[in-house]
Amino acid sequence: MKFIVTALLGLLLVGCTKTPLTNRSQFMMISPDQEMTLGATEAKKVVETSKISTDKKLQDRVKRIGAQIAAVSGRSDFAWEFTVIQDDTPNAFCLPGGKVFFYTGILKITENDDQIATVMGHEIAHALARHGAERMSMQNASNIGAQVLAVALNVPAQYQNLYAQAYGVTSQVGLILPYSRTFEHEADQIGLYLMWKAGYNPAQAVKFWENMARLSKSSQKPPAFLSTHPADEERIREIRAYIAQLPVTR
Ligand SMILES: [Zn+2]
């Protein structure tokens, strides 16, 4: 029992960080350096396995909007990079450290620069708030938790691995897995602030998510982006509320 308590306390003491803007306490077992390395490795993999768009105008447009959002993010230490990938799947993501990828599929849905800035702000917000690292920390914690429990329950060493699997432990890196609702709402809130601060019209965020909602209803196979970013009424209502909370002057 004493061992369990000590181990769990140790877990809690590993690290507690706070998200920018929303100020939520996070459980963190991954250092910013580790996170940057993971992001850079993952970005290399994405570039190697994807087709980079040859549409220079589109690349420049995404780079321009990305640079404007990055400029107000307060993270000049990030190695910002914005790349358009030739892929009809509607998708976009930002890896830890600032490597942003937009698929041509999502740029077919966005109607203007403000809507591109909506997606850009949202994805960058995930990286600023270290959501990938936080999720990995929670996975690590449940892994350690399972091990502690296994020892406490006297699970023989040769079965502890099996036990961990049964306990739902994954060792998956999970940088681009779907996020929880908490992370989604947080990224919406931070993202809206960023796009607004960079001079874009936050009202277009509502338009974008309404379009996404319409798309998911009308198509037989909803865009992949929607399974990770459900464009439901709750999300749109919260986005309206965040917009109402934005300061009057930039
Ligand atoms: Zn998201």
Residues whose N, C-alpha, C, O or C-beta is under 5 A from the ligand:
A	BS01	ZN	E184 A187
